[in-house]
């Protein structure tokens, strides 16, 4: 008897003729004596299937191979053993065994044995492998961290066989559901949605008809939510005072928070080596100070809070910048060079840290002929001093300043100049006569040429005769002199030649005026960047008297010229009796420069700016008495104009009495919408490199942060009311521009003027409240002023008051120009008229009244419009 054995037969296909160790067998008769059985087992156990057959053939042939199929698919790399027993001269008994060491779910299926005979196959009956047992888990709960009071979903997946499998969830060992609960219908995957406020352990049980299996446990740790609303309560030059709101920690109170800060350079993504602060803070309270920072530097801060379960996520980085400080060092290389009667001082920027944005330099110097002078040179590093006394000694020192104030001064230096000794006068020489005669002849020729040119220019001017002196109703009208204001070149000046934006050109198209229709007269005022002149505008066969604003184009940049025109384009939208309106814009060609200069045409204001009018009414040659009704009317007019502007979302930024104009009817018009800062120089404090700020009128938050709102204009309106009530006094006398911010931060405000109504001062003071949101609106101010104007009693002309009874305890004036509202006698107008007495002790015509000035007449007309009696 012969035995043949085959182990781990590799089968590549059910129809292949290839064999690893046998030749082809021509089957004459095949009969399966044993087919694969039906095996029921469980996962992980070993399983064997057997197959036996008898085959007959010729003696020269080898026995056939037995192939195994699962679900009609040949098994590759199967662990099989095959035995062949020769039972006769031409018959074989073949036994094949399929072994599976650890059965898996993938091994389940129907199994058959197959024998190949040429292109035919003979199959055994089907057997099968079936698995049954406790459920097993493919997905189990796992450890994770979540934020308190936030919904999360947990998954647990269990399989049979046998199916079905049902899952029960357990939280800290307590079942959350029953097998009969509808949400937990049988199935391989089961989810559990929960919202936790405390740390819990979750597991699940899988049930089938074979029993119960328990999964592994997963602990869900509840952490605090992310802190929010991280902000700076206060920022100084070297510190941040931070506050934040800790997140919700569920059942676990938040005990401390970690605060981190890092220094930022040009890039926000600073590395860990830039971390300058990392500290734990016990809470409450949820605030913290970060100190020892550098002035005017950018930092980023963040916060994370901790409970007993662990830390929260970090809050997003928040950028903060410290306030500016003063420079650490004074300027260096300070030198002074004498050039005749002038001394040129030069210096260089301070070394080391500026601790802010350098805004300029202050120079303090004195000479024997002058008092000590303080000069702001801006960013210029030189100053030219004219000596009033030749060869006099000059003492000087320099400091740099930022937005925070002045830095250290350089040591005082003195430039000593020695006058030369006395010399004898030179002997008389006849050749000096020739010099004198030549000079006299040159002067005569120059005078003759000037007269001749003036006559020619008069003939060339269309309006030459219009500017001659003439009398109307016995009064001298304004005298004009012909002035060649425009080039006669053939090339017309157009907007395209200015190099401004297309948007601005479009806005100015409908307000452009032919330059030949405007003729300029005398100059009304002149400043650093331009001037205001009288003019005549020809319009539809009539001539209108106007005011003309021009720019000194030689010293103004293109951007400044565009700003000049942009403000003019903005003014064309204004239509209110108390707001200056735009009449037109034209271009003039400056012959010396070769390119056009813009000219803005405005209504002519007969009485000029309000500040000058108030000042001259008090200090002029012929003082004019302004009653309280008139002063309150001025305030009301400005409030109406500013209410109109604020409703149009327009921020003035430079509201002051000097920027309000008086027309012939004594009505106030708000003017100079940003243009004044480029034309006039008074009462400005340099900010940055080019801009100037009216620091005594500007709101405290604008000084600190350079932020302007309508409530910033309300602050300026309060200062303007104070100017009107004091009839043109300068605010904060004795307080330097550089000291204003600190002065206001200490709680100081302008004091009540001596003769100001309490109700009016209360309105002023409400404009200076520290918080902008607490200040009144212009609508509210206008209503209150109109009510105060209606409630004012009739007044008498002060010329007829001969004696005034005053209290012995005279009012004390405040340190900054007025009566302290908390003490002193009340205003005179609030006492009634009992303390004012007129006594006739002189014969008639004892006093001679001066003839009325035209300002008095205008004032009388305005008072009549208010229904005020005139004496």
C-alpha positions in Angstrom: 0.0 0.0 0.0 1.4 3.5 -1.0 0.6 6.7 0.9 1.0 10.2 -0.6 0.8 13.4 1.6 0.4 17.0 0.6 0.5 19.9 3.1 -0.3 23.7 2.6 -1.2 23.3 -1.0 -1.2 26.6 -2.9 -4.2 26.7 -5.2 -4.2 29.5 -7.8 -7.4 28.8 -9.5 -10.2 26.3 -9.7 -9.7 25.7 -13.4 -5.9 25.6 -13.5 -4.0 22.6 -14.8 -0.8 23.5 -12.9 0.2 21.3 -10.0 3.2 21.6 -7.7 3.9 17.9 -7.2 1.4 15.8 -9.3 0.7 15.1 -12.9 -2.7 15.3 -14.5 -5.0 12.5 -13.5 -7.6 11.2 -16.0 -10.5 10.4 -13.8 -12.6 7.4 -14.9 -14.7 7.4 -11.7 -14.9 9.7 -8.7 -17.1 9.3 -5.7 -17.1 11.4 -2.5 -17.5 9.2 0.5 -17.4 12.0 3.0 -18.3 15.7 2.5 -17.5 18.7 4.8 -19.6 18.7 7.9 -21.6 21.5 9.5 -19.5 22.9 12.4 -20.8 25.3 15.0 -18.1 26.9 17.1 -17.1 30.2 18.7 -14.5 32.8 18.1 -10.9 31.9 18.7 -11.4 28.1 18.8 -9.8 25.6 16.3 -11.9 24.1 13.6 -11.3 21.2 11.2 -13.2 20.1 8.1 -12.7 16.6 6.4 -13.4 15.4 2.9 -12.9 11.8 1.5 -13.3 10.4 -2.0 -12.5 7.3 -4.2 -11.1 7.6 -7.7 -10.1 5.0 -10.4 -7.7 5.4 -13.3 -4.8 3.9 -15.2 -1.7 2.7 -13.4 0.4 5.3 -15.1 -1.6 8.2 -13.7 -1.2 10.0 -10.4 -4.0 10.6 -7.9 -5.9 13.9 -8.3 -5.6 16.9 -5.9 -8.5 18.0 -3.7 -9.3 21.7 -3.8 -11.2 23.6 -1.0 -13.8 26.3 -1.7 -15.5 28.7 0.6 -18.7 30.2 -0.8 -17.6 28.9 -4.3 -14.3 30.8 -4.1 -11.0 28.8 -4.0 -9.1 29.2 -0.8 -5.6 30.5 -1.2 -2.9 29.8 1.4 -5.2 27.4 3.2 -3.8 25.0 5.8 -4.8 21.7 4.2 -3.4 18.1 4.5 -4.1 15.5 1.8 -3.5 11.8 2.0 -3.7 9.3 -1.0 -4.0 5.6 -0.3 -3.6 3.2 -3.3 -6.3 0.6 -2.7 -5.9 -1.3 -6.0 -4.1 -1.5 -9.2 -6.0 1.5 -10.6 -8.0 2.9 -7.6 -7.2 5.5 -4.9 -8.7 6.7 -1.6 -8.0 10.4 -1.1 -8.5 12.2 2.3 -8.2 16.0 2.7 -8.4 18.0 5.9 -8.8 21.8 6.2 -7.6 23.2 9.6 -8.3 26.7 11.1 -6.3 27.3 14.3 -8.4 30.2 15.6 -11.6 30.7 13.8 -12.7 34.3 13.0 -15.8 35.9 11.7 -14.3 35.9 8.2 -14.1 32.1 8.3 -17.8 31.7 8.5 -19.4 30.3 5.3 -20.2 27.3 3.1 -17.3 24.9 2.3 -16.9 22.3 -0.5 -14.3 20.0 -1.9 -13.6 19.9 -5.6 -11.6 17.6 -8.0 -10.5 18.7 -11.5 -10.8 16.4 -14.5 -9.8 18.1 -17.7 -12.2 21.0 -18.0 -14.7 19.5 -15.6 -15.0 19.7 -11.9 -16.6 17.4 -9.4 -17.9 19.0 -6.1 -18.7 17.4 -2.8 -21.8 18.4 -0.8 -21.7 21.6 1.1 -20.6 21.9 4.7 -20.4 25.1 6.8 -18.7 26.8 9.7 -21.1 28.7 12.0 -20.0 30.8 15.0 -22.0 31.5 18.1 -21.0 32.9 21.5 -20.9 36.1 23.6 -20.9 39.4 21.8 -17.6 41.0 21.1 -16.8 44.7 20.8 -15.3 46.5 17.8 -15.7 50.0 19.3 -15.6 50.7 23.0 -15.7 53.8 25.1 -12.4 55.6 25.5 -10.9 58.2 27.7 -11.4 61.9 26.6 -11.7 65.4 28.0 -14.7 67.7 27.3 -15.9 71.2 28.3 -18.5 71.4 31.0 -22.1 71.6 30.0 -21.4 70.7 26.3 -23.2 67.9 24.6 -21.1 64.9 23.4 -21.8 61.6 21.7 -20.2 58.3 22.8 -20.1 55.1 20.6 -20.1 51.4 21.4 -20.2 48.8 18.6 -20.9 45.1 19.5 -21.3 42.0 17.2 -22.5 38.4 17.5 -23.1 35.8 16.3 -25.6 35.1 17.3 -27.5 38.2 16.4 -29.3 40.4 17.5 -27.1 42.2 19.9 -28.5 44.9 22.3 -26.4 47.4 24.3 -26.9 48.9 27.7 -24.9 52.0 28.7 -23.6 52.5 32.2 -22.4 55.8 33.8 -20.3 55.2 36.9 -21.8 51.7 37.0 -25.4 52.9 36.9 -27.4 51.8 33.8 -28.7 54.6 31.6 -31.2 52.5 29.7 -33.0 49.2 29.5 -33.0 46.6 26.8 -36.7 47.5 26.1 -36.1 51.2 25.7 -37.1 52.4 22.1 -34.0 54.6 21.6 -31.8 51.5 22.1 -33.2 49.1 19.6 -31.0 46.1 18.8 -28.2 46.8 16.3 -24.4 46.5 16.0 -23.7 50.3 16.8 -25.1 52.2 19.7 -24.5 55.9 20.5 -25.1 57.7 23.8 -25.6 61.5 23.9 -24.9 63.2 27.2 -24.2 66.6 28.6 -21.8 66.5 31.6 -21.0 68.9 34.4 -18.9 66.3 36.3 -16.2 63.7 35.4 -17.8 60.3 34.8 -16.8 56.8 33.7 -18.8 55.1 30.9 -19.0 51.5 29.8 -21.5 49.3 27.9 -22.9 45.8 28.1 -23.7 43.8 25.0 -26.5 41.2 25.2 -27.4 38.3 22.9 -29.0 34.9 23.4 -25.6 33.4 24.4 -25.0 35.9 27.3 -23.6 39.3 28.2 -20.2 40.8 27.4 -18.9 44.0 29.1 -16.7 46.6 27.3 -13.8 48.5 28.6 -14.3 51.7 30.5 -13.7 55.2 29.2 -13.4 58.2 31.6 -14.8 61.5 30.4 -13.0 64.3 32.3 -14.9 67.6 32.5 -12.6 70.7 32.1 -13.5 74.4 32.4 -14.5 76.2 29.3 -12.2 78.7 27.7 -11.9 82.1 29.4 -13.4 85.0 27.5 -13.6 88.8 27.4 -9.9 89.2 28.1 -9.2 92.9 28.1 -7.0 95.7 29.6 -8.7 97.7 32.3 -5.8 100.1 32.5 -2.7 100.6 30.4 0.3 102.6 31.5 3.8 103.1 30.1 5.1 100.0 31.9 2.1 97.8 32.9 -1.2 96.2 32.0 -4.1 95.7 34.3 -5.9 92.7 32.9 -9.4 91.3 33.6 -11.3 88.4 32.1 -14.2 86.1 32.7 -13.3 82.5 33.6 -15.1 79.8 31.8 -17.7 77.4 33.3 -16.2 74.5 35.3 -19.3 72.5 35.9 -19.4 70.9 39.4 -15.7 71.8 40.0 -15.0 75.4 41.0 -12.2 77.2 39.2 -9.4 77.8 41.6 -6.7 79.6 39.6 -5.8 80.9 36.2 -2.5 81.1 34.3 -1.6 84.3 32.5 1.0 84.4 29.8 2.4 87.4 27.9 5.0 87.7 25.1 6.7 90.5 23.5 5.8 91.0 19.8 8.2 92.3 17.2 7.2 92.9 13.6 5.6 89.5 13.4 2.7 88.5 15.6 3.9 84.8 15.7 6.6 85.3 18.2 8.5 82.2 19.4 8.5 80.7 22.9 11.8 82.4 23.6 9.9 85.8 23.5 7.6 84.8 26.5 8.2 87.4 29.2 5.4 86.5 31.7 4.0 83.2 32.9 2.3 83.3 36.3 -0.6 81.5 38.1 -3.2 83.7 39.7 -5.6 82.6 42.4 -9.2 83.7 41.7 -11.5 85.4 42.4 -10.9 88.2 41.5 -10.2 87.5 37.9 -7.7 90.3 37.3 -3.9 90.6 37.2 -1.1 93.2 36.8 1.7 92.6 34.4 4.5 95.1 35.2 8.0 96.0 34.1 7.0 96.4 30.5 8.7 98.6 27.9 6.9 101.8 26.9 5.2 102.0 23.5 5.8 98.3 22.9 3.4 95.7 21.5 2.6 92.6 23.6 0.2 89.6 23.3 -1.5 88.1 26.4 -3.7 85.0 27.0 -5.3 83.2 29.9 -6.2 79.6 30.8 -8.1 78.6 34.0 -7.8 75.5 36.1 -10.2 73.4 38.2 -9.4 70.2 40.1 -9.9 68.2 36.9 -7.4 70.1 34.8 -6.8 73.3 32.8 -9.1 74.9 30.2 -8.0 75.7 26.6 -6.0 79.0 26.3 -7.9 82.1 25.3 -6.9 83.6 21.9 -4.0 85.9 22.0 -4.9 89.6 22.6 -2.6 92.3 21.3 -2.0 95.3 23.7 0.4 98.2 23.4 1.8 100.1 26.4 1.5 103.9 26.4 4.2 106.1 25.2 7.0 107.3 27.6 9.5 110.1 27.3 13.0 109.5 25.8 15.6 108.0 28.0 18.3 110.4 26.9 18.7 114.0 25.7 19.8 114.9 22.2 23.5 114.7 21.5 26.1 116.6 19.6 24.5 120.0 20.4 26.5 122.7 18.7 26.0 126.4 18.0 27.7 128.4 15.2 27.8 132.2 14.9 26.9 133.7 11.5 26.9 137.5 11.8 23.9 138.4 13.9 22.5 134.9 13.8 23.3 131.7 15.8 22.6 128.3 14.2 22.0 125.6 16.7 22.1 121.9 15.6 21.8 118.6 17.4 21.1 114.9 16.8 18.4 112.5 17.8 18.8 111.1 21.3 20.5 107.7 21.6 18.9 104.8 23.3 15.2 104.2 23.6 12.7 106.9 22.6 9.9 105.0 24.4 7.4 106.3 21.9 7.0 108.1 18.6 9.4 111.1 18.4 7.2 114.2 17.8 9.8 117.0 18.0 12.3 119.0 20.0 12.0 121.9 22.4 14.7 124.5 22.6 15.1 126.9 25.5 17.4 129.8 25.1 18.0 133.3 26.4 20.1 136.3 25.5 20.8 139.5 27.4 18.3 141.4 25.3 15.4 138.8 25.6 13.7 136.8 28.2 14.0 133.1 28.3 12.2 131.7 25.3 10.9 128.2 24.6 10.6 127.1 20.9 9.1 124.0 19.4 11.1 123.1 16.3 9.1 120.0 15.4 11.3 117.3 13.9 13.8 119.8 12.7 17.2 119.3 14.3 18.3 122.9 13.9 17.2 126.4 15.0 18.3 129.8 13.8 18.4 132.5 16.5 18.5 136.2 15.6 20.5 138.2 18.1 18.7 141.5 19.0 22.0 142.6 20.6 25.0 141.9 18.4 27.8 139.8 19.9 25.7 138.9 23.0 26.0 135.7 24.9 23.5 132.9 24.2 22.5 130.2 26.7 20.6 127.3 25.4 19.5 123.7 26.0 17.5 121.1 24.1 15.2 118.2 24.8 13.2 115.7 22.7 9.5 114.9 23.4 7.0 112.3 22.5 3.2 112.1 23.0 3.9 111.4 26.7 5.9 114.6 27.3 9.4 116.0 27.3 12.5 113.9 27.9 15.6 115.0 29.8 17.2 118.3 28.9 20.8 118.6 27.7 23.1 120.6 30.0 22.8 124.3 29.6 25.4 125.6 27.2 26.5 129.2 26.8 28.0 130.7 23.6 30.2 133.6 24.8 30.9 136.3 22.2 33.5 139.0 22.8 32.8 142.4 21.3 35.7 144.0 19.5 37.5 146.9 21.1 36.7 150.6 20.2 38.1 151.8 16.9 38.5 155.3 15.6 36.1 156.4 12.9 37.5 156.4 9.4 38.5 159.6 7.7 36.0 161.2 5.4 36.4 160.1 1.8 34.8 161.7 -1.2 34.2 158.4 -3.0 31.3 157.7 -0.6 29.4 160.6 -2.3 29.4 158.6 -5.5 28.0 155.6 -3.7 25.2 157.6 -2.2 24.3 159.3 -5.5 24.2 155.9 -7.2 21.9 154.5 -4.6 19.6 157.5 -4.8 19.4 157.2 -8.6 18.6 153.5 -8.4 15.8 154.2 -5.9 14.3 157.0 -8.1 14.3 154.7 -11.1 12.6 151.9 -9.1 9.9 154.3 -7.9 9.2 155.5 -11.4 9.0 152.0 -12.8 6.6 150.9 -10.0 4.2 153.8 -10.7 4.3 153.0 -14.4 3.6 149.3 -13.9 0.8 150.1 -11.4 -1.0 152.2 -14.0 -0.6 149.5 -16.7 -2.0 146.9 -14.3 -5.0 149.0 -13.5 -5.9 149.2 -17.2 -5.5 145.5 -17.6 -7.9 144.7 -14.8 -11.6 144.4 -15.6 -12.6 145.5 -12.1 -10.1 148.3 -11.7 -12.8 151.0 -11.3 -14.8 148.8 -8.9 -12.0 149.0 -6.3 -11.8 152.8 -6.1 -12.7 154.5 -2.8 -16.3 155.4 -2.9 -19.0 156.5 -0.4 -22.3 154.8 0.1 -24.8 156.5 2.4 -22.0 158.5 4.0 -20.0 155.4 4.9 -16.7 154.3 3.6 -16.9 150.9 1.8 -14.1 148.4 1.6 -11.2 149.6 -0.5 -9.8 147.1 -3.0 -6.6 147.2 -4.9 -6.3 145.5 -8.2 -4.0 142.5 -8.0 -2.8 140.2 -10.7 -4.1 137.0 -9.3 -4.1 134.7 -12.4 -1.8 134.0 -15.2 -2.8 135.1 -18.7 -1.2 132.0 -20.2 -3.2 130.2 -22.8 -2.9 126.9 -21.0 -5.9 126.5 -18.7 -5.4 125.1 -15.2 -7.6 122.0 -14.9 -8.3 119.4 -12.2 -6.3 116.9 -14.3 -3.2 119.0 -13.7 -3.4 118.7 -9.9 -2.8 114.9 -9.8 -5.7 114.3 -7.5 -7.9 111.1 -7.4 -10.7 110.6 -9.9 -13.2 110.4 -7.1 -12.3 113.8 -5.8 -12.4 115.2 -9.4 -15.9 114.0 -9.8 -17.0 115.6 -6.6 -15.5 119.0 -7.6 -16.8 119.1 -11.1 -20.1 120.8 -10.2 -18.6 123.5 -8.0 -15.8 124.6 -10.3 -15.9 128.4 -11.1 -14.2 130.1 -14.1 -11.1 131.7 -12.7 -11.7 134.9 -14.7 -14.9 135.5 -12.8 -13.0 136.0 -9.5 -11.0 139.1 -8.6 -9.1 139.3 -5.3 -8.9 142.3 -3.0 -7.1 142.9 0.2 -5.8 140.2 2.5 -8.0 139.6 5.6 -5.6 137.2 7.3 -2.5 135.2 6.6 -1.1 132.1 8.2 1.7 129.6 7.7 0.0 127.6 4.9 -2.3 130.1 3.3 -4.3 133.2 3.5 -7.9 134.6 3.4 -8.7 137.5 1.1 -11.7 139.6 0.1 -12.9 139.1 -3.4 -15.6 139.8 -6.0 -17.3 137.0 -7.8 -19.2 137.8 -11.0 -22.3 135.7 -11.3 -25.2 136.1 -13.7 -24.6 139.9 -14.4 -24.1 140.6 -10.7 -21.1 140.9 -8.4 -21.0 139.1 -5.1 -18.7 140.0 -2.3 -17.0 136.8 -1.1 -14.1 135.5 1.0 -11.4 133.5 -0.7 -9.1 130.9 0.9 -5.8 130.2 -0.9 -2.9 127.9 -0.3 0.8 128.7 -0.4 1.4 126.0 -2.9 5.1 126.4 -2.8 5.3 125.0 0.8 2.3 122.6 0.7 2.6 118.9 -0.4 0.3 117.2 -2.9 -1.4 115.3 -0.1 -2.1 118.6 1.8 -3.5 120.1 -1.3 -5.8 117.1 -1.8 -6.9 117.3 1.8 -7.7 121.0 1.2 -9.9 120.2 -1.8 -11.4 117.1 -0.1 -12.7 119.3 2.8 -14.1 121.8 0.2 -15.9 118.9 -1.5 -17.4 117.9 1.8 -18.6 121.5 2.5 -20.7 121.6 -0.7 -23.2 119.1 0.9 -23.9 121.6 3.8 -27.1 123.6 3.7 -27.8 125.2 7.0 -28.0 128.8 8.2 -25.5 128.1 11.0 -23.0 126.2 8.9 -20.5 127.8 6.4 -21.4 126.7 2.9 -19.2 126.4 -0.2 -19.8 128.8 -3.1 -17.2 127.3 -5.5 -13.7 126.2 -6.2 -11.4 127.6 -8.9 -7.8 127.1 -9.9 -5.1 129.8 -10.4 -1.8 129.3 -12.0 1.1 130.5 -9.9 3.6 132.0 -12.4 6.6 131.3 -10.2 5.7 127.7 -9.7 4.3 126.7 -13.0 1.4 124.6 -11.7 -2.1 125.5 -10.5 -3.1 126.3 -6.9 -6.6 125.6 -5.6 -8.8 128.5 -4.4 -11.9 128.0 -2.2 -14.7 130.6 -2.4 -16.9 131.1 0.7 -19.6 133.6 1.8 -18.2 136.9 3.1 -18.5 137.2 6.8 -18.7 140.9 7.7 -17.8 140.7 11.4 -15.0 138.1 11.0 -14.4 135.2 13.4 -16.3 135.0 16.7 -13.1 135.0 18.9 -11.8 138.3 17.5 -15.2 139.9 17.8 -15.5 138.8 21.4 -12.0 140.0 22.2 -12.4 143.4 20.6 -15.8 143.9 22.2 -14.0 143.7 25.5 -10.6 145.1 24.8 -11.0 147.2 21.7 -10.8 151.0 21.3 -14.6 151.3 21.5 -15.7 148.4 23.7 -19.2 147.0 23.0 -21.4 145.7 25.7 -22.6 142.2 24.9 -25.6 141.2 27.0 -26.1 137.6 28.2 -28.9 137.2 25.7 -26.5 137.8 22.8 -23.9 135.5 24.3 -26.4 132.7 24.8 -27.7 133.3 21.2 -24.1 132.8 19.9 -24.0 129.5 21.8 -27.4 128.4 20.5 -26.4 129.2 16.9 -23.2 127.0 17.2 -25.3 124.2 18.8 -27.7 124.3 15.9 -24.9 124.1 13.4 -23.2 121.3 15.2 -26.5 119.4 15.6 -26.8 119.5 11.8 -23.3 118.3 11.2 -23.6 115.5 13.8 -26.8 114.3 12.1 -24.8 114.1 8.9 -22.1 112.0 10.7 -19.6 114.8 10.3 -16.9 115.3 12.9 -15.5 118.8 13.1 -12.4 118.0 15.3 -11.5 121.7 15.5 -14.5 123.5 17.0 -13.5 126.8 18.7 -14.6 130.4 18.7 -11.9 131.2 16.2 -13.4 128.8 13.7 -16.9 130.3 14.0 -17.8 133.3 11.8 -20.3 136.2 12.3 -22.3 137.4 9.3 -23.8 140.9 8.9 -27.0 139.7 10.8 -24.9 138.7 13.8 -25.7 135.0 13.1 -22.9 132.5 13.9 -21.8 130.0 11.3 -19.6 127.0 12.1 -16.7 127.1 9.7 -13.1 125.8 9.0 -13.9 122.1 8.7 -10.4 120.8 9.0 -9.0 123.5 6.7 -8.1 125.8 9.6 -5.4 123.4 10.8 -3.6 124.0 7.6 -4.1 127.7 7.5 -3.9 129.1 11.0 -1.3 128.3 13.6 -2.6 129.6 16.9 -3.4 127.3 19.8 -2.1 124.2 18.3 0.1 121.5 19.7 2.1 119.5 17.3 1.0 115.9 17.1 3.1 113.3 15.1 5.2 114.5 12.3 2.9 117.0 10.5 -0.4 117.5 12.2 -1.2 120.1 14.9 -3.8 119.7 17.6 -5.7 122.4 19.4 -5.0 120.7 22.7 -6.9 123.2 24.9 -10.1 122.5 23.0 -9.7 118.8 22.3 -11.3 116.0 24.4 -9.3 114.1 26.9 -9.8 110.7 25.1 -8.7 112.2 21.8 -5.5 113.4 23.5 -4.8 110.0 24.8 -5.9 107.8 21.9 -6.3 110.2 19.0 -9.8 109.0 18.6 -12.4 111.6 17.5 -16.2 111.2 17.8 -19.2 113.4 17.9 -18.8 113.4 21.7 -15.3 114.8 21.2 -16.9 117.7 19.4 -19.2 118.1 22.4 -16.2 118.6 24.6 -14.8 121.3 22.2 -18.3 122.9 22.2 -18.1 123.2 26.0 -14.7 125.0 25.7 -16.2 127.3 23.0 -19.1 128.1 25.4 -16.5 129.1 28.0 -14.8 131.3 25.4 -18.1 133.1 24.7 -19.0 133.5 28.3 -15.6 135.0 29.1 -15.8 137.2 25.9 -12.7 135.7 24.3 -10.4 134.7 27.1 -7.9 132.0 26.4 -8.7 128.6 28.1 -6.5 127.3 30.9 -4.2 130.4 31.3 -0.9 129.5 32.8 -1.2 125.9 31.7 1.2 124.8 29.0 0.0 122.7 26.0 2.2 119.8 27.1 0.6 119.9 30.6 -3.0 119.9 29.5 -3.5 116.1 29.5 -2.1 115.5 33.0 -4.1 118.6 34.2 -7.4 117.1 32.9 -6.5 113.6 34.2 -6.3 115.1 37.7 -10.0 116.1 37.4 -9.4 119.8 36.7 -11.8 121.6 34.5 -12.4 125.2 33.4 -14.0 127.2 36.2 -17.3 129.1 36.0 -16.8 132.7 34.6 -17.8 135.5 37.1 -21.0 136.6 35.3 -22.0 133.2 33.8 -25.4 131.7 34.6 -25.4 128.6 36.7 -27.5 126.8 34.2 -25.2 127.7 31.3 -22.1 126.6 33.3 -23.9 123.3 34.1 -24.3 122.7 30.4 -20.6 123.5 29.9 -19.5 121.1 32.6 -21.6 118.3 31.3 -19.6 118.6 28.0 -16.4 117.8 29.9 -17.5 114.6 31.6 -14.8 111.9 31.6 -16.9 109.3 29.8 -17.9 110.3 26.3 -21.2 108.4 26.6 -22.2 110.5 29.6 -21.9 113.8 27.7 -25.1 115.3 26.2 -25.8 115.3 22.5 -25.9 118.5 20.4 -29.7 118.1 20.1 -30.0 118.1 23.9 -27.6 121.1 24.2 -29.5 123.0 21.5 -32.8 122.4 23.4 -31.4 123.5 26.7 -29.8 126.6 25.3 -33.0 127.6 23.5 -34.9 127.2 26.8 -32.3 129.2 28.7 -32.5 132.0 26.0 -36.3 132.1 26.5 -36.0 132.3 30.2 -33.5 135.1 30.3 -34.9 138.4 31.8 -34.8 141.7 30.0 -31.5 143.5 30.2 -30.5 147.2 30.5 -27.8 149.0 28.7 -24.8 149.1 31.1 -24.1 152.8 30.0 -27.0 153.9 32.2 -25.9 152.0 35.3 -24.1 154.6 37.3 -23.7 152.7 40.6 -23.7 149.0 41.4 -24.0 147.6 44.9 -21.7 144.6 45.3 -21.4 142.2 48.3 -18.4 142.7 50.5 -17.4 139.1 50.0 -16.3 139.4 46.4 -16.2 136.4 44.2 -13.0 134.5 44.1 -11.6 133.7 40.6 -10.5 130.2 39.9 -6.9 129.4 39.1 -7.9 128.9 35.5 -9.9 131.9 34.7 -13.2 131.9 36.5 -15.2 131.4 39.6 -15.2 128.1 41.4 -18.7 126.6 41.0 -18.6 125.2 44.5 -18.0 128.5 46.3 -18.2 132.2 46.1 -21.1 134.5 45.3 -23.6 133.4 42.7 -23.6 135.1 39.3 -25.0 138.7 39.3 -27.7 137.8 36.8 -29.2 135.2 39.2 -29.7 137.7 42.0 -32.3 139.6 40.2 -32.1 143.4 39.8 -32.3 144.3 43.5 -28.5 144.8 43.7 -28.4 147.1 40.7 -29.4 150.7 41.3 -29.4 153.8 39.1 -29.1 157.1 40.8 -29.6 160.5 39.1 -27.2 162.8 40.8 -26.0 164.9 37.8 -27.8 167.3 35.6 -29.0 166.2 32.1 -26.4 165.7 29.4 -23.7 165.2 32.1 -22.3 162.3 30.1 -21.7 162.4 26.3 -22.2 159.2 24.4 -19.9 158.2 21.6 -21.5 157.8 18.1 -22.7 154.3 17.5 -20.1 152.1 15.8 -21.5 149.9 13.0 -21.0 146.9 15.3 -23.3 148.6 17.9 -25.9 149.0 15.2 -25.6 145.4 14.1 -25.9 144.4 17.8 -29.0 146.5 18.2 -30.6 145.0 15.2 -29.8 141.5 16.5 -31.2 142.4 19.9 -34.4 143.6 18.3 -34.7 140.3 16.6 -34.6 138.7 20.0 -37.4 141.1 21.2 -35.1 142.7 23.8 -35.8 146.3 24.9 -33.1 148.9 24.0 -32.5 151.8 26.3 
